[in-house]
């Protein structure tokens, strides 16, 4: 039985595939990616925060230095990249372009890809009050807003500029303001850099 990868190892593999076109790029490409990829900086800080919080829950004395370092790094990420993540996100997390991204306290599945100027947060209308739940293999385009107590299914693609406050079934392409289903059985695996269906 194959050993399960940690979420960050899966995130990193996705960055290598997208940015370097290889699961095992040369060391020089890896170093350059680590220095230059703002998205990877944000994802690494987010995963380090999860690690720090796990240690804090186990042992506050050991966890305190990790938590303090995370707070400093996260302040930098929030100030410089305008990136705020309060969600639980599965493995294979990829940020295409950073800048003005807010992800509220919601649950998001594996292989989640997001770009800049996106808000995922609380809906305040009487019918939509609450936070979204987002499935696996979801791609969110630039300038989108996802809000309210809605479920976004597996394999959903949210087009640039979508204002989404209603549930979306699996495998749909959605777009517009208000967001609505444009196409069903839309295959977003190429966008997510996943192997094609057999």
C-alpha positions as CSV (number, residue, x, y, z in Angstrom):
1,X,0.0,0.0,0.0
2,X,1.4,3.4,-1.1
3,X,2.2,5.9,1.7
4,X,-0.2,8.8,1.7
5,X,1.4,12.1,0.9
6,X,1.0,15.0,3.3
7,X,-1.2,17.8,2.0
8,X,1.8,20.1,1.4
9,X,3.7,17.5,-0.6
10,X,0.6,17.1,-2.8
11,X,0.4,21.0,-3.1
12,X,4.1,21.1,-4.0
13,X,3.7,18.4,-6.6
14,X,0.9,20.4,-8.2
15,X,3.1,23.5,-8.3
16,X,5.9,21.5,-10.0
17,X,3.6,20.1,-12.6
18,X,2.0,23.5,-13.4
19,X,5.1,25.8,-13.1
20,X,7.9,23.4,-14.2
21,X,6.0,20.8,-16.3
22,X,7.5,18.0,-14.3
23,X,6.8,16.1,-11.1
24,X,10.6,16.1,-10.5
25,X,12.1,19.3,-12.0
26,X,15.8,20.0,-11.7
27,X,17.0,21.5,-8.5
28,X,17.6,24.9,-10.1
29,X,14.0,25.1,-11.2
30,X,12.8,24.1,-7.7
31,X,14.9,26.8,-6.1
32,X,13.7,29.4,-8.6
33,X,10.0,28.4,-8.0
34,X,10.5,28.6,-4.2
35,X,12.0,32.1,-4.5
36,X,9.6,33.5,-7.2
37,X,6.2,31.9,-6.7
38,X,4.1,34.2,-4.6
39,X,1.3,31.6,-4.7
40,X,3.6,28.9,-3.3
41,X,4.7,31.3,-0.5
42,X,1.0,31.7,0.5
43,X,0.2,27.9,0.3
44,X,3.4,27.1,2.3
45,X,2.5,29.6,5.0
46,X,-1.1,28.2,5.2
47,X,0.2,24.7,5.6
48,X,2.8,25.8,8.2
49,X,-0.1,27.4,10.1
50,X,-1.9,24.0,10.2
51,X,1.2,22.3,11.4
52,X,1.7,25.0,14.2
53,X,-1.9,24.7,15.3
54,X,-1.6,20.9,15.6
55,X,1.4,21.3,17.8
56,X,-0.3,24.0,19.9
57,X,-3.2,21.6,20.5
58,X,-0.9,18.8,21.5
59,X,1.6,20.7,23.6
60,X,1.3,24.5,24.1
61,X,5.0,24.8,25.2
62,X,6.3,23.1,22.1
63,X,3.7,24.7,19.9
64,X,4.1,28.3,21.0
65,X,7.3,29.0,18.9
66,X,5.7,27.5,15.8
67,X,2.5,29.5,16.4
68,X,4.4,32.7,16.9
69,X,6.5,32.2,13.7
70,X,3.3,31.4,11.8
71,X,1.7,34.7,13.0
72,X,4.6,36.6,11.8
73,X,4.6,34.9,8.4
74,X,0.9,35.2,8.0
75,X,1.1,38.9,8.8
76,X,3.6,39.3,6.0
77,X,1.3,37.3,3.6
78,X,-1.7,39.4,4.5
79,X,0.1,42.7,4.3
80,X,2.2,42.1,1.1
81,X,0.0,39.7,-0.9
82,X,-3.4,40.7,0.6
83,X,-4.2,37.0,1.2
84,X,-6.4,35.8,4.0
85,X,-7.3,32.1,4.5
86,X,-9.5,30.9,7.3
87,X,-10.8,27.7,5.7
88,X,-10.0,24.0,5.9
89,X,-8.6,23.1,2.5
90,X,-7.7,19.7,1.2
91,X,-4.5,18.6,-0.5
92,X,-3.5,19.8,-4.0
93,X,-4.2,23.5,-3.2
94,X,-2.9,25.9,-5.9
95,X,-3.0,29.7,-6.1
96,X,-2.5,30.8,-9.7
97,X,-2.1,34.5,-9.0
98,X,-2.1,36.2,-5.6
99,X,-3.7,39.4,-4.6
100,X,-6.8,40.4,-2.8
101,X,-8.0,36.8,-1.9
102,X,-10.2,36.2,1.1
103,X,-11.3,32.7,2.0
104,X,-13.6,32.6,5.0
105,X,-14.1,29.8,7.5
106,X,-15.5,27.1,5.1
107,X,-14.6,23.6,4.1
108,X,-13.0,23.0,0.8
109,X,-12.0,19.7,-0.8
110,X,-8.9,18.4,-2.6
111,X,-7.4,19.9,-5.8
112,X,-8.7,23.4,-5.2
113,X,-7.4,26.1,-7.6
114,X,-8.0,29.8,-7.1
115,X,-6.8,33.0,-8.8
116,X,-6.7,36.7,-7.7
117,X,-9.5,39.0,-6.5
118,X,-11.7,36.2,-5.1
119,X,-13.9,36.3,-2.0
120,X,-15.4,33.1,-0.5
121,X,-17.3,34.1,2.6
122,X,-20.5,34.5,4.6
123,X,-23.8,35.3,3.0
124,X,-25.9,37.7,4.9
125,X,-29.3,37.4,3.2
126,X,-32.1,35.6,5.0
127,X,-32.1,32.8,2.5
128,X,-28.3,32.4,2.2
129,X,-27.0,33.2,5.6
130,X,-24.0,31.0,6.4
131,X,-20.8,29.8,4.7
132,X,-20.2,27.7,1.5
133,X,-19.0,24.1,1.4
134,X,-16.9,23.4,-1.7
135,X,-16.2,19.9,-3.1
136,X,-13.1,18.3,-4.7
137,X,-11.6,19.4,-8.0
138,X,-13.0,22.9,-8.1
139,X,-11.5,25.8,-10.1
140,X,-12.4,29.4,-9.2
141,X,-11.6,32.2,-11.7
142,X,-10.5,35.8,-11.2
143,X,-12.9,38.3,-9.6
144,X,-15.4,35.7,-8.4
145,X,-17.5,35.9,-5.2
146,X,-18.9,32.8,-3.6
147,X,-21.1,33.4,-0.6
148,X,-23.8,31.9,1.6
149,X,-24.8,28.5,2.9
150,X,-24.4,26.8,-0.5
151,X,-22.8,23.6,-1.6
152,X,-20.5,23.7,-4.6
153,X,-20.2,20.2,-6.0
154,X,-17.2,18.2,-7.1
155,X,-15.6,19.1,-10.4
156,X,-17.2,22.5,-10.6
157,X,-15.6,25.3,-12.7
158,X,-16.5,28.9,-11.7
159,X,-15.8,31.4,-14.5
160,X,-14.1,34.7,-14.0
161,X,-16.3,37.4,-12.5
162,X,-19.0,35.0,-11.2
163,X,-21.2,36.1,-8.3
164,X,-22.4,32.8,-6.9
165,X,-24.9,32.5,-4.1
166,X,-26.8,29.4,-5.1
167,X,-25.9,25.6,-4.9
168,X,-24.1,24.1,-7.9
169,X,-24.3,20.3,-8.8
170,X,-21.2,18.2,-9.6
171,X,-19.4,18.8,-12.9
172,X,-20.9,22.1,-13.9
173,X,-19.5,25.2,-15.5
174,X,-21.0,28.3,-13.9
175,X,-20.8,32.0,-14.6
176,X,-22.5,35.3,-14.6
177,X,-24.1,37.7,-12.1
178,X,-26.0,36.1,-10.5
179,X,-24.0,32.9,-11.1
180,X,-25.9,30.1,-12.9
181,X,-25.1,26.8,-14.6
182,X,-23.8,27.4,-18.2
183,X,-22.9,23.8,-19.0
184,X,-23.3,20.4,-17.3
185,X,-20.7,17.6,-17.5
186,X,-18.0,20.1,-18.0
187,X,-14.5,18.5,-17.8
188,X,-12.1,20.8,-15.9
189,X,-9.3,18.2,-15.4
190,X,-7.0,20.0,-17.8
191,X,-7.4,23.2,-15.9
192,X,-6.6,21.4,-12.7
193,X,-3.7,19.5,-14.2
194,X,-5.3,16.1,-13.4
195,X,-4.9,13.0,-15.5
196,X,-7.6,12.6,-18.2
197,X,-10.6,10.3,-17.6
198,X,-10.2,6.8,-18.9
